[in-house]
């Protein structure tokens, strides 16, 4: 026992780092917190494509229809949302990068939820939707809880969580970001304002 105590005194930093690594490995909230700290650096900021000659080829194709439903089983289709900018976020409660970016999505939602020309489609992809609802309730998030109604086109979602897609008022994809991002930055708000004013 004395040898162990002596070894522990000499190697306390290694034990601490190993313990921290284990916690990060098994705890979703700890992973999400760590990723949130990385997001705050700004290196994962999303970028909305400008509509100019250079990027027109990238965004000229209209997106396919996405059909989702809310908690009351009301259907929402992107084809019915022409004339509005549509923010689509695919997420799951078990996904640490989704958990990491969610506070920024909620902040963005709080800033713009009353804007008449912006629609939020936050689409939960948990196998059991009740897990997603429980996560939102636990974290006091008020973003819309939607689930897919049918298959999702690969133009929107290729299997990477989280994925965020922004459609302009004509229904064209202007941003597709796979992986976590920070949607609470002023630079992103400026890009959204520009898109909303187009």
C-alpha positions in Angstrom: 0.0 0.0 0.0 2.8 2.4 0.8 4.4 1.7 -2.6 1.1 2.6 -4.3 0.8 5.8 -2.3 4.3 6.8 -3.3 3.7 5.9 -6.9 0.4 8.0 -6.8 2.3 11.0 -5.4 4.9 10.8 -8.2 2.3 10.2 -10.9 -0.7 12.3 -9.8 -0.8 14.2 -13.1 -0.9 11.1 -15.1 -3.7 9.6 -13.0 -5.6 12.9 -13.3 -5.3 13.1 -17.1 -6.2 9.4 -17.4 -9.3 9.9 -15.3 -10.3 12.9 -17.3 -9.8 10.9 -20.5 -12.1 8.1 -19.1 -14.8 10.6 -18.2 -14.7 12.2 -21.6 -14.8 8.8 -23.2 -18.0 7.6 -21.4 -19.9 10.8 -20.5 -21.9 12.4 -23.3 -22.3 15.7 -21.4 -18.6 15.9 -20.7 -17.9 15.3 -24.4 -20.4 17.9 -25.4 -18.9 20.5 -22.9 -15.4 19.9 -24.3 -16.6 20.2 -27.9 -18.5 23.4 -26.9 -15.2 24.9 -25.7 -13.6 24.0 -29.1 -16.6 25.6 -30.9 -16.1 28.9 -29.0 -12.7 29.3 -30.8 -14.6 30.1 -34.0 -12.8 27.5 -36.2 -16.1 25.7 -36.9 -18.1 28.7 -38.0 -20.5 27.9 -40.9 -20.5 30.0 -44.0 -23.5 30.9 -46.2 -22.8 30.9 -49.9 -23.1 34.3 -51.6 -25.2 34.3 -54.7 -22.7 35.6 -57.3 -21.4 34.3 -60.6 -18.7 32.1 -59.0 -21.1 30.3 -56.7 -24.2 30.2 -58.9 -23.3 26.8 -60.3 -23.1 25.5 -56.7 -26.5 26.7 -55.6 -28.5 26.9 -58.8 -30.2 23.5 -58.4 -33.4 23.6 -56.3 -33.5 21.3 -53.4 -35.8 18.3 -53.1 -38.9 18.4 -50.9 -38.3 17.6 -47.2 -41.3 16.4 -45.2 -41.4 16.5 -41.4 -44.0 16.4 -38.8 -44.4 18.1 -35.4 -45.7 16.7 -32.1 -49.3 17.1 -33.3 -48.6 15.0 -36.4 -49.0 18.2 -38.6 -47.0 17.9 -41.8 -44.5 20.6 -42.8 -43.0 20.5 -46.3 -40.2 22.7 -47.6 -42.0 23.0 -50.9 -44.7 25.0 -49.0 -42.1 27.3 -47.5 -41.1 29.3 -50.7 -40.6 32.9 -49.9 -39.0 32.1 -46.5 -35.5 31.2 -45.5 -35.4 27.8 -43.9 -32.9 26.7 -41.3 -32.8 22.9 -41.1 -30.8 21.1 -38.4 -30.6 17.3 -38.2 -29.6 16.1 -34.7 -29.9 13.2 -32.2 -29.9 13.3 -28.4 -27.1 10.6 -28.2 -24.7 12.7 -30.5 -22.1 14.7 -28.5 -21.4 17.2 -31.4 -25.2 17.8 -31.6 -25.2 18.5 -27.8 -22.2 20.7 -28.2 -23.8 23.0 -30.8 -27.3 23.0 -29.4 -26.9 26.0 -27.0 -25.9 28.1 -30.1 -28.9 26.7 -32.1 -31.2 27.7 -29.2 -29.6 31.1 -28.9 -30.1 31.6 -32.7 -33.7 30.4 -32.4 -34.3 32.8 -29.5 -33.0 35.7 -31.6 -34.9 34.9 -34.8 -38.0 32.9 -33.8 -40.4 35.8 -34.4 -38.9 36.7 -37.8 -41.8 36.2 -40.3 -39.4 35.1 -43.1 -37.4 32.5 -41.2 -38.6 29.0 -40.5 -36.7 26.6 -38.1 -36.9 22.9 -38.9 -34.9 21.1 -36.2 -35.3 17.4 -37.1 -34.7 14.8 -34.5 -33.2 11.5 -35.8 -33.2 9.4 -32.6 -34.6 5.9 -33.1 -36.9 6.6 -30.3 -38.2 10.2 -30.5 -39.0 10.3 -26.8 -35.3 10.3 -26.1 -35.0 13.6 -28.1 -38.0 15.1 -26.3 -36.5 14.2 -22.9 -33.2 15.7 -23.8 -34.8 19.0 -24.9 -36.9 19.1 -21.7 -33.9 18.3 -19.5 -31.8 21.1 -21.1 -34.8 23.6 -21.2 -34.5 24.0 -25.0 -37.5 25.4 -26.8 -36.6 24.8 -30.4 -39.3 23.0 -32.5 -39.2 19.2 -32.1 -39.8 17.7 -35.5 -39.3 14.2 -36.9 -39.0 13.0 -40.5 -42.1 11.9 -42.3 -40.6 9.6 -45.0 -37.2 9.4 -46.4 -34.7 12.2 -46.4 -32.9 13.2 -49.6 -29.1 12.9 -49.6 -29.1 16.5 -50.8 -30.1 17.4 -47.3 -28.6 14.6 -45.1 -25.8 12.2 -45.9 -25.6 10.4 -42.5 -23.3 12.9 -40.7 -24.7 14.3 -37.4 -25.2 17.1 -36.9 -26.0 18.5 -40.3 -27.3 21.9 -41.0 -28.8 23.1 -44.2 -30.1 26.6 -45.1 -32.5 27.2 -48.0 -33.0 30.6 -49.5 -36.4 32.1 -50.3 -36.5 30.3 -53.7 -35.8 26.9 -52.1 -32.1 26.7 -53.1 -29.5 25.2 -50.7 -27.2 28.1 -49.7 -25.4 26.3 -46.9 -24.8 22.7 -46.0 -22.6 22.2 -43.0 -21.7 18.7 -41.8 -20.5 18.5 -38.2 -20.8 20.9 -35.3 -20.8 24.7 -35.6 -21.5 27.8 -33.6 -24.7 29.5 -34.8 -24.6 32.2 -32.1 -21.9 34.4 -33.6 -22.6 37.9 -34.9 -20.9 37.0 -38.1 -23.5 34.3 -38.7 -26.3 36.6 -37.8 -25.0 39.1 -40.4 -25.0 36.4 -43.1 -28.6 35.4 -42.1 -29.8 39.0 -42.2 -28.2 39.4 -45.7 -30.0 36.2 -46.8 -33.3 37.3 -45.3 -33.0 40.6 -47.2 -32.3 39.1 -50.6 
